[in-house]
Amino acid sequence: MQVFTRTGHATEESLGLRALGDLPASQRLLVEEHLTSCRPCRGRLREVLQFVDLLRVLSAASRKSGC
């Protein structure tokens, strides 16, 4: 898996896996280090985390309602 794009930003895949807590440790360290100095990637990660949170809320609500 490619962690960074050719332009030096974290890939969507690496940010998604980071948001889910599934990014392997060695890659997670690289992404975390990158996030300290890259505002666009921090912003995108924030968006992905919000989306993941929304999916978790919807999933829980669906389970409660029996759908």
VEXPAFI-543025 format. One record per residue: residue number from 1; x negated, y, z negated of N, C-alpha, C in turn. Coordinates in Angstrom, 2 decimals, decimal comma, padded with zeros to 5 digits. Atoms other than C-alpha are relative to their C-alpha. Last residue first. Layout:
% residues N
SITE   base        nu        nv        nw       cau       cav       caw        cu        cv        cw
SITE    NUM         X         Y         Z         X         Y         Z         X         Y         Z
...
***
This chain:
% residues 67
SITE   base        nu        nv        nw       cau       cav       caw        cu        cv        cw
SITE     67    000,06   -000,05   -001,47    033,22   -002,99   -010,29   -001,21   -000,69    000,54
SITE     66   -000,19    001,32   -000,59    033,74   -004,09   -013,89   -000,01   -000,01    001,51
SITE     65   -001,33    000,04   -000,62    034,27   -000,58   -015,22    000,29   -001,35    000,65
SITE     64   -001,04   -000,23    001,01    031,37   -000,86   -017,64    001,40   -000,17    000,58
SITE     63   -000,06    001,21    000,83    029,09   -002,39   -015,00    001,10    000,12   -001,04
SITE     62   -000,60    001,04   -000,82    029,89    000,45   -012,60    000,14   -001,30   -000,80
SITE     61   -001,42   -000,30   -000,07    029,18    003,05   -015,27    000,74   -001,08    000,80
SITE     60   -000,57    000,28    001,32    025,81    001,46   -015,99    001,50    000,23    000,01
SITE     59    000,03    001,44    000,18    024,94    001,40   -012,29    000,63   -000,39   -001,33
SITE     58   -001,05    000,57   -000,83    026,01    005,00   -011,86    000,08   -001,51   -000,15
SITE     57   -001,27   -000,41    000,59    023,86    006,11   -014,80    001,16   -000,62    000,78
SITE     56   -000,16    000,77    001,25    020,87    004,11   -013,53    001,34    000,32   -000,67
SITE     55   -000,32    001,37   -000,36    021,29    005,52   -010,01    000,21   -000,86   -001,25
SITE     54   -001,37    000,02   -000,49    021,42    009,05   -011,41    000,42   -001,42    000,36
SITE     53   -000,88   -000,15    001,15    018,23    008,48   -013,40    001,47   -000,07    000,41
SITE     52    000,06    001,29    000,71    016,47    007,17   -010,28    000,92    000,06   -001,23
SITE     51   -000,76    000,96   -000,80    017,61    010,26   -008,35    000,05   -001,36   -000,69
SITE     50   -001,42   -000,35    000,16    016,39    012,58   -011,10    000,88   -000,97    000,76
SITE     49   -000,40    000,41    001,35    013,03    010,76   -011,15    001,48    000,32   -000,26
SITE     48   -000,15    001,45   -000,03    012,75    011,13   -007,37    000,45   -000,51   -001,37
SITE     47   -001,20    000,33   -000,78    013,39    014,86   -007,59    000,26   -001,50    000,01
SITE     46   -001,14   -000,43    000,81    010,81    015,30   -010,37    001,32   -000,35    000,70
SITE     45   -000,18    001,03    001,03    008,34    013,27   -008,33    001,18    000,34   -000,89
SITE     44   -000,63    001,15   -000,66    008,89    015,65   -005,40    000,23   -001,12   -001,01
SITE     43   -001,39   -000,34   -000,31    008,19    018,64   -007,61    000,73   -001,17    000,63
SITE     42   -000,71   -000,02    001,29    005,04    017,06   -009,04    001,47    000,31    000,22
SITE     41   -000,23    001,39    000,38    003,97    016,24   -005,48    000,69   -000,10   -001,36
SITE     40   -001,03    000,61   -000,86    004,45    019,85   -004,37    000,31   -001,46   -000,39
SITE     39   -001,35   -000,46    000,33    002,57    021,16   -007,46    001,07   -000,62    000,91
SITE     38   -000,80   -000,15   -001,21   -000,56    019,12   -006,89    001,46    000,33   -000,34
SITE     37    000,42   -001,15   -000,81   -003,28    019,50   -009,52    000,84    000,24    001,25
SITE     36    000,45   -001,11    000,85   -002,16    017,33   -012,42   -000,35    001,24    000,82
SITE     35   -001,13   -000,83    000,42   -000,17    015,15   -010,02   -000,42    001,19   -000,87
SITE     34   -000,39   -000,88   -001,11   -003,37    013,87   -008,40    001,10    000,96   -000,45
SITE     33    001,07   -000,99   -000,13   -004,63    012,46   -011,71    000,35    001,02    001,08
SITE     32   -000,10   -000,89    001,16   -001,29    010,73   -012,28   -001,06    001,10    000,06
SITE     31   -001,15   -000,89   -000,21   -001,38    009,32   -008,74    000,13    000,99   -001,15
SITE     30    000,31   -000,90   -001,11   -004,88    007,91   -009,14    001,12    001,01    000,21
SITE     29    001,02   -000,95    000,47   -004,09    006,46   -012,57   -000,35    001,01    001,09
SITE     28   -000,68   -000,96    000,87   -000,89    004,89   -011,23   -000,99    001,05   -000,51
SITE     27   -000,60   -001,00   -000,87   -002,88    003,27   -008,43    000,72    001,07   -000,82
SITE     26    001,09   -000,71   -000,68   -005,13    001,45   -010,87    000,55    001,10    000,90
SITE     25    000,77   -000,88    000,89   -002,20    000,59   -013,15   -001,08    000,79    000,74
SITE     24    001,13    000,68    000,67    000,06   -000,86   -010,45   -000,91    001,01   -000,72
SITE     23    001,24   -000,26   -000,71    003,12    001,34   -009,72   -001,14   -000,69   -000,75
SITE     22    000,51    001,20   -000,65    006,28   -000,27   -011,06   -001,29    000,21    000,78
SITE     21    000,93    000,63    000,93    007,42    002,33   -013,60   -000,64   -001,26    000,57
SITE     20   -000,60    001,24    000,51    010,45    003,16   -011,48   -000,87   -000,69   -001,03
SITE     19   -001,25   -000,36    000,67    009,34    006,78   -011,01    000,68   -001,23   -000,61
SITE     18    000,35   -000,68    001,25    005,80    005,61   -010,23    001,25    000,33   -000,80
SITE     17    000,44    001,04    000,93    007,15    003,16   -007,66   -000,41    000,59   -001,34
SITE     16   -001,15    000,82    000,37    009,05    005,98   -006,01   -000,36   -001,09   -000,99
SITE     15   -000,81   -000,79    000,94    006,07    008,31   -006,10    001,22   -000,78   -000,46
SITE     14    000,71   -000,05    001,27    003,85    005,62   -004,56    000,76    000,83   -001,04
SITE     13    000,01    001,31    000,64    006,41    004,88   -001,87   -000,69    000,04   -001,36
SITE     12   -001,34    000,20    000,58    007,01    008,53   -001,04    000,04   -001,33   -000,75
SITE     11   -001,03    000,50   -000,90    003,26    008,88   -000,51    001,34   -000,12   -000,72
SITE     10   -000,46    001,34    000,37    001,15    011,08   -002,76    001,10   -000,43    000,96
SITE      9   -001,10    000,04    000,97   -000,28    014,08   -000,94    000,35   -001,46   -000,31
SITE      8    000,45    000,00    001,38   -003,73    014,23    000,65    001,10   -000,01   -001,04
SITE      7    000,14   -001,40    000,45   -002,78    015,30    004,18   -000,35    000,09   -001,47
SITE      6    001,19   -000,58   -000,64   -003,46    011,80    005,53   -000,24    001,43   -000,45
SITE      5   -000,16   -000,27   -001,42   -000,93    010,52    003,01   -001,31    000,54    000,57
SITE      4   -000,01   -001,38   -000,44   -001,86    009,05   -000,35    000,17    000,10    001,51
SITE      3   -000,40   -000,85    001,12   -001,18    005,78   -002,17    000,14    001,46    000,43
SITE      2    000,72   -001,26   -000,08   -001,22    003,46    000,87    000,53    000,92   -001,10
SITE      1   -000,84   -001,18    000,00    000,00    000,00    000,00   -000,88    001,25    000,00
***
